[in-house]
Amino acid sequence: MEDAYQKAQKGMAYLKSAIYIVLSNAPEEGLRNVNIGRTLGIYSGHIGHEGHIPRTLLAIMENEGIVKQNSSNKKWQIIKYSG
């Protein structure tokens, strides 16, 4: 079971890293969930629930303080720190 857990964690890390790269190269106003998911080929799910994969990962990254969603346009951006 440890091997499966480690593989899952590594996969999550790779996906989060890929999202970070996509957002790093995005326009200043950011990208919508659908654009991020389609760019990475992970915009899927059953009818009416497409996009759960990228949305879940974005929520995790938001809780980690890495990304934020603009509430007015629903676009995601990297949180830039000045320091």
PyMOL Python script that loads the backbone (N, CA, C, O; Angstrom):
from pymol import cmd

cmd.read_pdbstr("""\
ATOM      1  N   MET A   1       0.814  -1.193   0.000  1.00  0.00           N
ATOM      2  CA  MET A   1       0.000   0.000   0.000  1.00  0.00           C
ATOM      3  C   MET A   1       0.862   1.263   0.000  1.00  0.00           C
ATOM      4  O   MET A   1       0.477   2.265  -0.603  1.00  0.00           O
ATOM      5  N   GLU A   2       1.997   1.235   0.652  1.00  0.00           N
ATOM      6  CA  GLU A   2       2.860   2.418   0.672  1.00  0.00           C
ATOM      7  C   GLU A   2       3.255   2.825  -0.737  1.00  0.00           C
ATOM      8  O   GLU A   2       3.284   4.014  -1.054  1.00  0.00           O
ATOM      9  N   ASP A   3       3.560   1.848  -1.587  1.00  0.00           N
ATOM     10  CA  ASP A   3       3.970   2.147  -2.955  1.00  0.00           C
ATOM     11  C   ASP A   3       2.857   2.875  -3.709  1.00  0.00           C
ATOM     12  O   ASP A   3       3.123   3.829  -4.440  1.00  0.00           O
ATOM     13  N   ALA A   4       1.629   2.434  -3.536  1.00  0.00           N
ATOM     14  CA  ALA A   4       0.501   3.077  -4.204  1.00  0.00           C
ATOM     15  C   ALA A   4       0.326   4.500  -3.708  1.00  0.00           C
ATOM     16  O   ALA A   4       0.087   5.406  -4.507  1.00  0.00           O
ATOM     17  N   TYR A   5       0.441   4.714  -2.413  1.00  0.00           N
ATOM     18  CA  TYR A   5       0.320   6.050  -1.840  1.00  0.00           C
ATOM     19  C   TYR A   5       1.421   6.965  -2.377  1.00  0.00           C
ATOM     20  O   TYR A   5       1.152   8.104  -2.759  1.00  0.00           O
ATOM     21  N   GLN A   6       2.630   6.478  -2.406  1.00  0.00           N
ATOM     22  CA  GLN A   6       3.751   7.276  -2.902  1.00  0.00           C
ATOM     23  C   GLN A   6       3.571   7.639  -4.367  1.00  0.00           C
ATOM     24  O   GLN A   6       3.875   8.764  -4.764  1.00  0.00           O
ATOM     25  N   LYS A   7       3.088   6.720  -5.165  1.00  0.00           N
ATOM     26  CA  LYS A   7       2.842   7.003  -6.579  1.00  0.00           C
ATOM     27  C   LYS A   7       1.744   8.052  -6.740  1.00  0.00           C
ATOM     28  O   LYS A   7       1.855   8.941  -7.585  1.00  0.00           O
ATOM     29  N   ALA A   8       0.701   7.957  -5.947  1.00  0.00           N
ATOM     30  CA  ALA A   8      -0.391   8.930  -6.007  1.00  0.00           C
ATOM     31  C   ALA A   8       0.115  10.320  -5.624  1.00  0.00           C
ATOM     32  O   ALA A   8      -0.225  11.305  -6.279  1.00  0.00           O
ATOM     33  N   GLN A   9       0.915  10.404  -4.582  1.00  0.00           N
ATOM     34  CA  GLN A   9       1.446  11.698  -4.157  1.00  0.00           C
ATOM     35  C   GLN A   9       2.375  12.291  -5.209  1.00  0.00           C
ATOM     36  O   GLN A   9       2.363  13.499  -5.446  1.00  0.00           O
ATOM     37  N   LYS A  10       3.168  11.449  -5.830  1.00  0.00           N
ATOM     38  CA  LYS A  10       4.063  11.905  -6.887  1.00  0.00           C
ATOM     39  C   LYS A  10       3.253  12.405  -8.086  1.00  0.00           C
ATOM     40  O   LYS A  10       3.588  13.429  -8.681  1.00  0.00           O
ATOM     41  N   GLY A  11       2.194  11.685  -8.437  1.00  0.00           N
ATOM     42  CA  GLY A  11       1.323  12.101  -9.535  1.00  0.00           C
ATOM     43  C   GLY A  11       0.662  13.443  -9.246  1.00  0.00           C
ATOM     44  O   GLY A  11       0.581  14.295 -10.131  1.00  0.00           O
ATOM     45  N   MET A  12       0.195  13.639  -8.027  1.00  0.00           N
ATOM     46  CA  MET A  12      -0.406  14.914  -7.636  1.00  0.00           C
ATOM     47  C   MET A  12       0.623  16.036  -7.747  1.00  0.00           C
ATOM     48  O   MET A  12       0.312  17.126  -8.227  1.00  0.00           O
ATOM     49  N   ALA A  13       1.828  15.768  -7.310  1.00  0.00           N
ATOM     50  CA  ALA A  13       2.883  16.783  -7.380  1.00  0.00           C
ATOM     51  C   ALA A  13       3.177  17.161  -8.833  1.00  0.00           C
ATOM     52  O   ALA A  13       3.354  18.340  -9.140  1.00  0.00           O
ATOM     53  N   TYR A  14       3.229  16.187  -9.714  1.00  0.00           N
ATOM     54  CA  TYR A  14       3.462  16.464 -11.134  1.00  0.00           C
ATOM     55  C   TYR A  14       2.319  17.305 -11.728  1.00  0.00           C
ATOM     56  O   TYR A  14       2.570  18.251 -12.474  1.00  0.00           O
ATOM     57  N   LEU A  15       1.089  16.965 -11.405  1.00  0.00           N
ATOM     58  CA  LEU A  15      -0.050  17.717 -11.926  1.00  0.00           C
ATOM     59  C   LEU A  15      -0.071  19.147 -11.392  1.00  0.00           C
ATOM     60  O   LEU A  15      -0.330  20.087 -12.144  1.00  0.00           O
ATOM     61  N   LYS A  16       0.201  19.315 -10.099  1.00  0.00           N
ATOM     62  CA  LYS A  16       0.240  20.655  -9.530  1.00  0.00           C
ATOM     63  C   LYS A  16       1.364  21.473 -10.162  1.00  0.00           C
ATOM     64  O   LYS A  16       1.192  22.662 -10.429  1.00  0.00           O
ATOM     65  N   SER A  17       2.484  20.856 -10.396  1.00  0.00           N
ATOM     66  CA  SER A  17       3.601  21.527 -11.052  1.00  0.00           C
ATOM     67  C   SER A  17       3.223  21.945 -12.471  1.00  0.00           C
ATOM     68  O   SER A  17       3.572  23.042 -12.908  1.00  0.00           O
ATOM     69  N   ALA A  18       2.518  21.086 -13.186  1.00  0.00           N
ATOM     70  CA  ALA A  18       2.089  21.399 -14.543  1.00  0.00           C
ATOM     71  C   ALA A  18       1.114  22.580 -14.539  1.00  0.00           C
ATOM     72  O   ALA A  18       1.200  23.454 -15.402  1.00  0.00           O
ATOM     73  N   ILE A  19       0.200  22.611 -13.588  1.00  0.00           N
ATOM     74  CA  ILE A  19      -0.724  23.739 -13.470  1.00  0.00           C
ATOM     75  C   ILE A  19       0.047  25.024 -13.193  1.00  0.00           C
ATOM     76  O   ILE A  19      -0.255  26.070 -13.767  1.00  0.00           O
ATOM     77  N   TYR A  20       1.024  24.946 -12.329  1.00  0.00           N
ATOM     78  CA  TYR A  20       1.843  26.119 -12.011  1.00  0.00           C
ATOM     79  C   TYR A  20       2.547  26.639 -13.265  1.00  0.00           C
ATOM     80  O   TYR A  20       2.589  27.848 -13.494  1.00  0.00           O
ATOM     81  N   ILE A  21       3.088  25.749 -14.062  1.00  0.00           N
ATOM     82  CA  ILE A  21       3.767  26.143 -15.306  1.00  0.00           C
ATOM     83  C   ILE A  21       2.775  26.798 -16.270  1.00  0.00           C
ATOM     84  O   ILE A  21       3.082  27.830 -16.867  1.00  0.00           O
ATOM     85  N   VAL A  22       1.594  26.206 -16.424  1.00  0.00           N
ATOM     86  CA  VAL A  22       0.584  26.775 -17.318  1.00  0.00           C
ATOM     87  C   VAL A  22       0.212  28.189 -16.859  1.00  0.00           C
ATOM     88  O   VAL A  22       0.142  29.109 -17.673  1.00  0.00           O
ATOM     89  N   LEU A  23      -0.027  28.358 -15.559  1.00  0.00           N
ATOM     90  CA  LEU A  23      -0.405  29.673 -15.052  1.00  0.00           C
ATOM     91  C   LEU A  23       0.753  30.666 -15.114  1.00  0.00           C
ATOM     92  O   LEU A  23       0.528  31.868 -15.256  1.00  0.00           O
ATOM     93  N   SER A  24       1.975  30.184 -15.011  1.00  0.00           N
ATOM     94  CA  SER A  24       3.145  31.060 -15.129  1.00  0.00           C
ATOM     95  C   SER A  24       3.252  31.660 -16.525  1.00  0.00           C
ATOM     96  O   SER A  24       3.786  32.755 -16.698  1.00  0.00           O
ATOM     97  N   ASN A  25       2.747  30.946 -17.511  1.00  0.00           N
ATOM     98  CA  ASN A  25       2.810  31.389 -18.905  1.00  0.00           C
ATOM     99  C   ASN A  25       1.484  31.955 -19.401  1.00  0.00           C
ATOM    100  O   ASN A  25       1.338  32.247 -20.588  1.00  0.00           O
ATOM    101  N   ALA A  26       0.528  32.108 -18.507  1.00  0.00           N
ATOM    102  CA  ALA A  26      -0.805  32.591 -18.872  1.00  0.00           C
ATOM    103  C   ALA A  26      -0.811  34.118 -18.993  1.00  0.00           C
ATOM    104  O   ALA A  26       0.090  34.786 -18.488  1.00  0.00           O
ATOM    105  N   PRO A  27      -1.820  34.660 -19.657  1.00  0.00           N
ATOM    106  CA  PRO A  27      -1.984  36.112 -19.658  1.00  0.00           C
ATOM    107  C   PRO A  27      -2.113  36.634 -18.225  1.00  0.00           C
ATOM    108  O   PRO A  27      -2.464  35.882 -17.316  1.00  0.00           O
ATOM    109  N   GLU A  28      -1.834  37.898 -18.030  1.00  0.00           N
ATOM    110  CA  GLU A  28      -1.842  38.479 -16.687  1.00  0.00           C
ATOM    111  C   GLU A  28      -3.164  38.275 -15.956  1.00  0.00           C
ATOM    112  O   GLU A  28      -3.181  38.112 -14.736  1.00  0.00           O
ATOM    113  N   GLU A  29      -4.285  38.283 -16.704  1.00  0.00           N
ATOM    114  CA  GLU A  29      -5.591  38.125 -16.055  1.00  0.00           C
ATOM    115  C   GLU A  29      -5.877  36.679 -15.655  1.00  0.00           C
ATOM    116  O   GLU A  29      -6.881  36.418 -14.992  1.00  0.00           O
ATOM    117  N   GLY A  30      -5.017  35.732 -16.044  1.00  0.00           N
ATOM    118  CA  GLY A  30      -5.167  34.340 -15.651  1.00  0.00           C
ATOM    119  C   GLY A  30      -5.924  33.510 -16.671  1.00  0.00           C
ATOM    120  O   GLY A  30      -6.171  33.947 -17.795  1.00  0.00           O
ATOM    121  N   LEU A  31      -6.284  32.311 -16.259  1.00  0.00           N
ATOM    122  CA  LEU A  31      -6.994  31.361 -17.120  1.00  0.00           C
ATOM    123  C   LEU A  31      -8.160  30.747 -16.359  1.00  0.00           C
ATOM    124  O   LEU A  31      -8.117  30.604 -15.137  1.00  0.00           O
ATOM    125  N   ARG A  32      -9.187  30.393 -17.091  1.00  0.00           N
ATOM    126  CA  ARG A  32     -10.319  29.680 -16.497  1.00  0.00           C
ATOM    127  C   ARG A  32      -9.944  28.216 -16.288  1.00  0.00           C
ATOM    128  O   ARG A  32      -9.040  27.690 -16.937  1.00  0.00           O
ATOM    129  N   ASN A  33     -10.644  27.585 -15.385  1.00  0.00           N
ATOM    130  CA  ASN A  33     -10.466  26.164 -15.078  1.00  0.00           C
ATOM    131  C   ASN A  33     -10.467  25.329 -16.355  1.00  0.00           C
ATOM    132  O   ASN A  33      -9.603  24.472 -16.540  1.00  0.00           O
ATOM    133  N   VAL A  34     -11.437  25.579 -17.236  1.00  0.00           N
ATOM    134  CA  VAL A  34     -11.563  24.803 -18.469  1.00  0.00           C
ATOM    135  C   VAL A  34     -10.314  24.936 -19.339  1.00  0.00           C
ATOM    136  O   VAL A  34      -9.862  23.955 -19.930  1.00  0.00           O
ATOM    137  N   ASN A  35      -9.757  26.141 -19.420  1.00  0.00           N
ATOM    138  CA  ASN A  35      -8.561  26.344 -20.239  1.00  0.00           C
ATOM    139  C   ASN A  35      -7.353  25.615 -19.666  1.00  0.00           C
ATOM    140  O   ASN A  35      -6.555  25.044 -20.409  1.00  0.00           O
ATOM    141  N   ILE A  36      -7.221  25.636 -18.353  1.00  0.00           N
ATOM    142  CA  ILE A  36      -6.120  24.930 -17.697  1.00  0.00           C
ATOM    143  C   ILE A  36      -6.273  23.430 -17.932  1.00  0.00           C
ATOM    144  O   ILE A  36      -5.324  22.760 -18.339  1.00  0.00           O
ATOM    145  N   GLY A  37      -7.458  22.914 -17.675  1.00  0.00           N
ATOM    146  CA  GLY A  37      -7.713  21.483 -17.841  1.00  0.00           C
ATOM    147  C   GLY A  37      -7.513  20.991 -19.259  1.00  0.00           C
ATOM    148  O   GLY A  37      -6.928  19.931 -19.480  1.00  0.00           O
ATOM    149  N   ARG A  38      -7.998  21.757 -20.213  1.00  0.00           N
ATOM    150  CA  ARG A  38      -7.844  21.342 -21.612  1.00  0.00           C
ATOM    151  C   ARG A  38      -6.394  21.420 -22.055  1.00  0.00           C
ATOM    152  O   ARG A  38      -5.935  20.566 -22.815  1.00  0.00           O
ATOM    153  N   THR A  39      -5.666  22.427 -21.595  1.00  0.00           N
ATOM    154  CA  THR A  39      -4.242  22.539 -21.927  1.00  0.00           C
ATOM    155  C   THR A  39      -3.484  21.307 -21.451  1.00  0.00           C
ATOM    156  O   THR A  39      -2.572  20.835 -22.130  1.00  0.00           O
ATOM    157  N   LEU A  40      -3.854  20.792 -20.299  1.00  0.00           N
ATOM    158  CA  LEU A  40      -3.163  19.642 -19.716  1.00  0.00           C
ATOM    159  C   LEU A  40      -3.807  18.302 -20.077  1.00  0.00           C
ATOM    160  O   LEU A  40      -3.291  17.247 -19.710  1.00  0.00           O
ATOM    161  N   GLY A  41      -4.918  18.341 -20.785  1.00  0.00           N
ATOM    162  CA  GLY A  41      -5.588  17.097 -21.156  1.00  0.00           C
ATOM    163  C   GLY A  41      -6.267  16.411 -19.986  1.00  0.00           C
ATOM    164  O   GLY A  41      -6.437  15.192 -19.993  1.00  0.00           O
ATOM    165  N   ILE A  42      -6.662  17.195 -18.968  1.00  0.00           N
ATOM    166  CA  ILE A  42      -7.304  16.602 -17.791  1.00  0.00           C
ATOM    167  C   ILE A  42      -8.693  17.192 -17.548  1.00  0.00           C
ATOM    168  O   ILE A  42      -9.233  17.083 -16.448  1.00  0.00           O
ATOM    169  N   TYR A  43      -9.266  17.812 -18.571  1.00  0.00           N
ATOM    170  CA  TYR A  43     -10.612  18.357 -18.424  1.00  0.00           C
ATOM    171  C   TYR A  43     -11.588  17.264 -18.808  1.00  0.00           C
ATOM    172  O   TYR A  43     -11.968  17.125 -19.970  1.00  0.00           O
ATOM    173  N   SER A  44     -11.983  16.496 -17.817  1.00  0.00           N
ATOM    174  CA  SER A  44     -12.872  15.377 -18.089  1.00  0.00           C
ATOM    175  C   SER A  44     -13.800  15.148 -16.913  1.00  0.00           C
ATOM    176  O   SER A  44     -13.744  15.863 -15.913  1.00  0.00           O
ATOM    177  N   GLY A  45     -14.628  14.173 -17.038  1.00  0.00           N
ATOM    178  CA  GLY A  45     -15.600  13.831 -16.025  1.00  0.00           C
ATOM    179  C   GLY A  45     -16.873  13.393 -16.717  1.00  0.00           C
ATOM    180  O   GLY A  45     -16.947  13.386 -17.946  1.00  0.00           O
ATOM    181  N   HIS A  46     -17.870  13.029 -15.940  1.00  0.00           N
ATOM    182  CA  HIS A  46     -19.115  12.611 -16.564  1.00  0.00           C
ATOM    183  C   HIS A  46     -19.975  13.832 -16.886  1.00  0.00           C
ATOM    184  O   HIS A  46     -19.726  14.921 -16.370  1.00  0.00           O
ATOM    185  N   ILE A  47     -20.959  13.658 -17.715  1.00  0.00           N
ATOM    186  CA  ILE A  47     -21.784  14.754 -18.226  1.00  0.00           C
ATOM    187  C   ILE A  47     -22.305  15.620 -17.078  1.00  0.00           C
ATOM    188  O   ILE A  47     -22.877  15.133 -16.103  1.00  0.00           O
ATOM    189  N   GLY A  48     -22.084  16.907 -17.237  1.00  0.00           N
ATOM    190  CA  GLY A  48     -22.522  17.856 -16.215  1.00  0.00           C
ATOM    191  C   GLY A  48     -21.517  18.072 -15.104  1.00  0.00           C
ATOM    192  O   GLY A  48     -21.699  18.951 -14.262  1.00  0.00           O
ATOM    193  N   HIS A  49     -20.467  17.285 -15.094  1.00  0.00           N
ATOM    194  CA  HIS A  49     -19.463  17.397 -14.033  1.00  0.00           C
ATOM    195  C   HIS A  49     -18.055  17.417 -14.602  1.00  0.00           C
ATOM    196  O   HIS A  49     -17.104  17.024 -13.927  1.00  0.00           O
ATOM    197  N   GLU A  50     -17.918  17.871 -15.835  1.00  0.00           N
ATOM    198  CA  GLU A  50     -16.600  17.967 -16.433  1.00  0.00           C
ATOM    199  C   GLU A  50     -15.778  18.987 -15.652  1.00  0.00           C
ATOM    200  O   GLU A  50     -16.318  19.955 -15.116  1.00  0.00           O
ATOM    201  N   GLY A  51     -14.497  18.766 -15.596  1.00  0.00           N
ATOM    202  CA  GLY A  51     -13.604  19.723 -14.957  1.00  0.00           C
ATOM    203  C   GLY A  51     -13.298  19.470 -13.500  1.00  0.00           C
ATOM    204  O   GLY A  51     -12.633  20.286 -12.862  1.00  0.00           O
ATOM    205  N   HIS A  52     -13.764  18.366 -12.960  1.00  0.00           N
ATOM    206  CA  HIS A  52     -13.497  18.101 -11.550  1.00  0.00           C
ATOM    207  C   HIS A  52     -12.013  17.919 -11.259  1.00  0.00           C
ATOM    208  O   HIS A  52     -11.546  18.305 -10.187  1.00  0.00           O
ATOM    209  N   ILE A  53     -11.267  17.341 -12.190  1.00  0.00           N
ATOM    210  CA  ILE A  53      -9.842  17.089 -11.947  1.00  0.00           C
ATOM    211  C   ILE A  53      -9.082  18.402 -11.773  1.00  0.00           C
ATOM    212  O   ILE A  53      -8.465  18.598 -10.726  1.00  0.00           O
ATOM    213  N   PRO A  54      -9.097  19.314 -12.757  1.00  0.00           N
ATOM    214  CA  PRO A  54      -8.346  20.550 -12.557  1.00  0.00           C
ATOM    215  C   PRO A  54      -8.918  21.401 -11.427  1.00  0.00           C
ATOM    216  O   PRO A  54      -8.154  22.054 -10.717  1.00  0.00           O
ATOM    217  N   ARG A  55     -10.221  21.413 -11.241  1.00  0.00           N
ATOM    218  CA  ARG A  55     -10.829  22.241 -10.184  1.00  0.00           C
ATOM    219  C   ARG A  55     -10.396  21.761  -8.809  1.00  0.00           C
ATOM    220  O   ARG A  55     -10.108  22.574  -7.931  1.00  0.00           O
ATOM    221  N   THR A  56     -10.348  20.471  -8.616  1.00  0.00           N
ATOM    222  CA  THR A  56      -9.909  19.924  -7.331  1.00  0.00           C
ATOM    223  C   THR A  56      -8.455  20.276  -7.059  1.00  0.00           C
ATOM    224  O   THR A  56      -8.105  20.672  -5.947  1.00  0.00           O
ATOM    225  N   LEU A  57      -7.612  20.134  -8.067  1.00  0.00           N
ATOM    226  CA  LEU A  57      -6.195  20.476  -7.895  1.00  0.00           C
ATOM    227  C   LEU A  57      -6.014  21.968  -7.636  1.00  0.00           C
ATOM    228  O   LEU A  57      -5.191  22.355  -6.807  1.00  0.00           O
ATOM    229  N   LEU A  58      -6.773  22.809  -8.336  1.00  0.00           N
ATOM    230  CA  LEU A  58      -6.707  24.251  -8.096  1.00  0.00           C
ATOM    231  C   LEU A  58      -7.147  24.591  -6.677  1.00  0.00           C
ATOM    232  O   LEU A  58      -6.563  25.475  -6.051  1.00  0.00           O
ATOM    233  N   ALA A  59      -8.158  23.913  -6.163  1.00  0.00           N
ATOM    234  CA  ALA A  59      -8.611  24.149  -4.790  1.00  0.00           C
ATOM    235  C   ALA A  59      -7.523  23.773  -3.788  1.00  0.00           C
ATOM    236  O   ALA A  59      -7.316  24.477  -2.800  1.00  0.00           O
ATOM    237  N   ILE A  60      -6.834  22.677  -4.039  1.00  0.00           N
ATOM    238  CA  ILE A  60      -5.729  22.279  -3.163  1.00  0.00           C
ATOM    239  C   ILE A  60      -4.639  23.353  -3.190  1.00  0.00           C
ATOM    240  O   ILE A  60      -4.127  23.758  -2.147  1.00  0.00           O
ATOM    241  N   MET A  61      -4.294  23.806  -4.397  1.00  0.00           N
ATOM    242  CA  MET A  61      -3.250  24.818  -4.536  1.00  0.00           C
ATOM    243  C   MET A  61      -3.687  26.157  -3.921  1.00  0.00           C
ATOM    244  O   MET A  61      -2.860  26.905  -3.400  1.00  0.00           O
ATOM    245  N   GLU A  62      -4.979  26.448  -3.987  1.00  0.00           N
ATOM    246  CA  GLU A  62      -5.502  27.662  -3.366  1.00  0.00           C
ATOM    247  C   GLU A  62      -5.341  27.576  -1.850  1.00  0.00           C
ATOM    248  O   GLU A  62      -4.933  28.550  -1.217  1.00  0.00           O
ATOM    249  N   ASN A  63      -5.655  26.431  -1.268  1.00  0.00           N
ATOM    250  CA  ASN A  63      -5.486  26.229   0.179  1.00  0.00           C
ATOM    251  C   ASN A  63      -4.029  26.315   0.601  1.00  0.00           C
ATOM    252  O   ASN A  63      -3.724  26.675   1.738  1.00  0.00           O
ATOM    253  N   GLU A  64      -3.127  25.982  -0.320  1.00  0.00           N
ATOM    254  CA  GLU A  64      -1.693  26.064  -0.041  1.00  0.00           C
ATOM    255  C   GLU A  64      -1.149  27.480  -0.230  1.00  0.00           C
ATOM    256  O   GLU A  64       0.016  27.742   0.066  1.00  0.00           O
ATOM    257  N   GLY A  65      -1.993  28.394  -0.725  1.00  0.00           N
ATOM    258  CA  GLY A  65      -1.580  29.781  -0.926  1.00  0.00           C
ATOM    259  C   GLY A  65      -0.759  30.002  -2.182  1.00  0.00           C
ATOM    260  O   GLY A  65       0.018  30.954  -2.254  1.00  0.00           O
ATOM    261  N   ILE A  66      -0.921  29.134  -3.175  1.00  0.00           N
ATOM    262  CA  ILE A  66      -0.134  29.209  -4.410  1.00  0.00           C
ATOM    263  C   ILE A  66      -0.893  29.925  -5.517  1.00  0.00           C
ATOM    264  O   ILE A  66      -0.297  30.678  -6.288  1.00  0.00           O
ATOM    265  N   VAL A  67      -2.207  29.700  -5.608  1.00  0.00           N
ATOM    266  CA  VAL A  67      -3.032  30.307  -6.644  1.00  0.00           C
ATOM    267  C   VAL A  67      -4.249  30.958  -6.004  1.00  0.00           C
ATOM    268  O   VAL A  67      -4.592  30.692  -4.852  1.00  0.00           O
ATOM    269  N   LYS A  68      -4.889  31.818  -6.784  1.00  0.00           N
ATOM    270  CA  LYS A  68      -6.145  32.436  -6.343  1.00  0.00           C
ATOM    271  C   LYS A  68      -7.065  32.542  -7.546  1.00  0.00           C
ATOM    272  O   LYS A  68      -6.615  32.575  -8.691  1.00  0.00           O
ATOM    273  N   GLN A  69      -8.360  32.593  -7.269  1.00  0.00           N
ATOM    274  CA  GLN A  69      -9.338  32.766  -8.335  1.00  0.00           C
ATOM    275  C   GLN A  69      -9.963  34.146  -8.204  1.00  0.00           C
ATOM    276  O   GLN A  69     -10.409  34.540  -7.126  1.00  0.00           O
ATOM    277  N   ASN A  70      -9.989  34.870  -9.308  1.00  0.00           N
ATOM    278  CA  ASN A  70     -10.635  36.169  -9.357  1.00  0.00           C
ATOM    279  C   ASN A  70     -12.143  35.923  -9.355  1.00  0.00           C
ATOM    280  O   ASN A  70     -12.666  35.272 -10.259  1.00  0.00           O
ATOM    281  N   SER A  71     -12.828  36.431  -8.363  1.00  0.00           N
ATOM    282  CA  SER A  71     -14.262  36.141  -8.233  1.00  0.00           C
ATOM    283  C   SER A  71     -15.099  36.787  -9.329  1.00  0.00           C
ATOM    284  O   SER A  71     -16.198  36.312  -9.614  1.00  0.00           O
ATOM    285  N   SER A  72     -14.613  37.852  -9.950  1.00  0.00           N
ATOM    286  CA  SER A  72     -15.412  38.510 -10.979  1.00  0.00           C
ATOM    287  C   SER A  72     -15.340  37.815 -12.339  1.00  0.00           C
ATOM    288  O   SER A  72     -16.339  37.752 -13.056  1.00  0.00           O
ATOM    289  N   ASN A  73     -14.159  37.291 -12.700  1.00  0.00           N
ATOM    290  CA  ASN A  73     -14.046  36.650 -14.022  1.00  0.00           C
ATOM    291  C   ASN A  73     -13.780  35.144 -13.948  1.00  0.00           C
ATOM    292  O   ASN A  73     -13.691  34.475 -14.978  1.00  0.00           O
ATOM    293  N   LYS A  74     -13.655  34.617 -12.733  1.00  0.00           N
ATOM    294  CA  LYS A  74     -13.451  33.176 -12.488  1.00  0.00           C
ATOM    295  C   LYS A  74     -12.124  32.649 -13.030  1.00  0.00           C
ATOM    296  O   LYS A  74     -11.964  31.442 -13.210  1.00  0.00           O
ATOM    297  N   LYS A  75     -11.176  33.544 -13.289  1.00  0.00           N
ATOM    298  CA  LYS A  75      -9.879  33.119 -13.812  1.00  0.00           C
ATOM    299  C   LYS A  75      -8.895  32.912 -12.670  1.00  0.00           C
ATOM    300  O   LYS A  75      -8.927  33.608 -11.655  1.00  0.00           O
ATOM    301  N   TRP A  76      -8.021  31.931 -12.871  1.00  0.00           N
ATOM    302  CA  TRP A  76      -7.021  31.559 -11.877  1.00  0.00           C
ATOM    303  C   TRP A  76      -5.687  32.212 -12.198  1.00  0.00           C
ATOM    304  O   TRP A  76      -5.291  32.340 -13.357  1.00  0.00           O
ATOM    305  N   GLN A  77      -5.000  32.624 -11.121  1.00  0.00           N
ATOM    306  CA  GLN A  77      -3.694  33.253 -11.249  1.00  0.00           C
ATOM    307  C   GLN A  77      -2.785  32.731 -10.146  1.00  0.00           C
ATOM    308  O   GLN A  77      -3.246  32.271  -9.102  1.00  0.00           O
ATOM    309  N   ILE A  78      -1.487  32.812 -10.400  1.00  0.00           N
ATOM    310  CA  ILE A  78      -0.500  32.514  -9.363  1.00  0.00           C
ATOM    311  C   ILE A  78      -0.474  33.687  -8.401  1.00  0.00           C
ATOM    312  O   ILE A  78      -0.572  34.837  -8.830  1.00  0.00           O
ATOM    313  N   ILE A  79      -0.346  33.424  -7.126  1.00  0.00           N
ATOM    314  CA  ILE A  79      -0.179  34.483  -6.137  1.00  0.00           C
ATOM    315  C   ILE A  79       1.283  34.894  -6.164  1.00  0.00           C
ATOM    316  O   ILE A  79       2.174  34.099  -5.864  1.00  0.00           O
ATOM    317  N   LYS A  80       1.510  36.133  -6.523  1.00  0.00           N
ATOM    318  CA  LYS A  80       2.886  36.642  -6.618  1.00  0.00           C
ATOM    319  C   LYS A  80       3.238  37.338  -5.313  1.00  0.00           C
ATOM    320  O   LYS A  80       2.527  38.230  -4.850  1.00  0.00           O
ATOM    321  N   TYR A  81       4.340  36.914  -4.738  1.00  0.00           N
ATOM    322  CA  TYR A  81       4.821  37.494  -3.502  1.00  0.00           C
ATOM    323  C   TYR A  81       5.941  38.471  -3.799  1.00  0.00           C
ATOM    324  O   TYR A  81       6.802  38.218  -4.642  1.00  0.00           O
ATOM    325  N   SER A  82       5.916  39.570  -3.107  1.00  0.00           N
ATOM    326  CA  SER A  82       7.026  40.522  -3.242  1.00  0.00           C
ATOM    327  C   SER A  82       7.829  40.449  -1.955  1.00  0.00           C
ATOM    328  O   SER A  82       7.323  40.715  -0.865  1.00  0.00           O
ATOM    329  N   GLY A  83       9.062  40.089  -2.108  1.00  0.00           N
ATOM    330  CA  GLY A  83       9.835  39.962  -0.879  1.00  0.00           C
ATOM    331  C   GLY A  83      11.240  39.625  -1.087  1.00  0.00           C
ATOM    332  O   GLY A  83      11.992  39.491  -0.122  1.00  0.00           O
TER     333      GLY A  83
END
""", "prot")
cmd.dss("prot")
cmd.show_as("cartoon", "prot")
cmd.util.cbc("prot")
cmd.orient("prot")
